[in-house]
Amino acid sequence: MTIRTPLFCGTDLAQRLERVEAGFMAKATEATTARRGDQVAFARAIAGGIACYAEPDSPFNKVAGLGFAGVPETDELAQVEQAFHDLGAPVQVELSNLAEPAVGQFLTDRGYRLAGYENVLGIALADLPAVEPPVGVEVRPCRDDESETALDLLLEAVLTPDTEGAATDEDFPRDALRNAIRDMDAAGTRRYLALIDGIPVATGALRISDGVAYFAGTATLAQHRRRGVQTALIASRLGMAKAAGCDIATVTTGPGTKSQQNVQRRGFDLLYTRALLLKTP
């Protein structure tokens, strides 16, 4: 029996993944600007990361990738905070536990509070064997004429989450989530459908950048859970990511959730945890 070596994540890999995440947030925010046709949204570089504001209640409203290029200058962060507060929005920083510890202390001193955690998991693709999705579940790319079907499915599934795992303060209105998903797709996310007996029951997304395949937007309708649908979506996207030349696939989950359990069963390793730090106006 072959024993698989878990994927190790040091600061170099964490910085690479956080850089990819920050870059995507900037692209998604650009897509928001294009959709809205105004100049409300912004994406500002800050200490190696990106501070993004898309629109009210958007999940893109956050600071990503911080902590790998030193502590932000006080004036620099103050300007970012003021930009969020002028729009009536809190400042949320996603901070990796592999980031420079002084950054966490700096934010705490400025009044940020802990609002929750999320886990980043990954799997190396170089030696990953081909995996067949479970029998009875079809996974295929979402057609253009199915985009609204996939969107409605995702929103229904996301708004009826599993109750396992640690909760956070994050709770986004349905319209804000709908807009964010559309902007994610406009920024280059590829969406897939999982079907049982020809009926769509789940959806999942894949985005690729810098050799990293990021799995996102995976959700299954409540009545079809525990039937191997997520496993099928994971297996299919792993094959697609490997065929595209990626060397690593990653996914972000809530701690202790069914989603985390599903990806770990498929071979994903816990790479690091992000603390969600919040400062309100």
Number of C-alpha atoms within 10 A of each C-alpha: 3 4 5 9 8 14 16 13 16 11 15 11 13 20 22 15 22 25 20 20 18 24 18 22 27 24 18 26 26 22 22 28 18 14 13 13 9 9 11 13 20 19 24 13 17 20 18 18 23 25 28 28 28 26 21 16 19 20 21 26 24 24 25 28 29 28 25 23 15 14 21 18 10 10 9 12 17 12 11 19 19 15 17 21 15 11 14 12 21 19 23 26 25 21 26 27 16 19 21 17 15 12 18 21 12 14 19 15 10 13 12 19 16 16 16 18 20 21 18 22 22 27 24 20 19 11 9 14 10 11 13 11 18 16 10 14 21 19 23 14 14 19 12 8 8 13 16 13 15 22 19 12 19 23 19 16 20 18 15 12 14 13 9 12 14 12 15 14 11 10 10 14 12 14 12 15 20 18 16 22 20 18 23 25 17 17 19 16 22 17 23 24 25 25 18 16 9 10 11 19 23 26 29 25 23 24 20 19 14 13 15 24 28 24 24 19 20 21 26 26 20 16 9 12 14 11 14 16 27 24 19 22 26 23 19 21 22 26 16 14 22 22 10 13 15 20 17 20 23 22 21 21 19 19 20 14 16 17 21 22 13 15 23 15 11 14 16 21 21 21 20 20 20 18 20 22 22 20 19 14 12
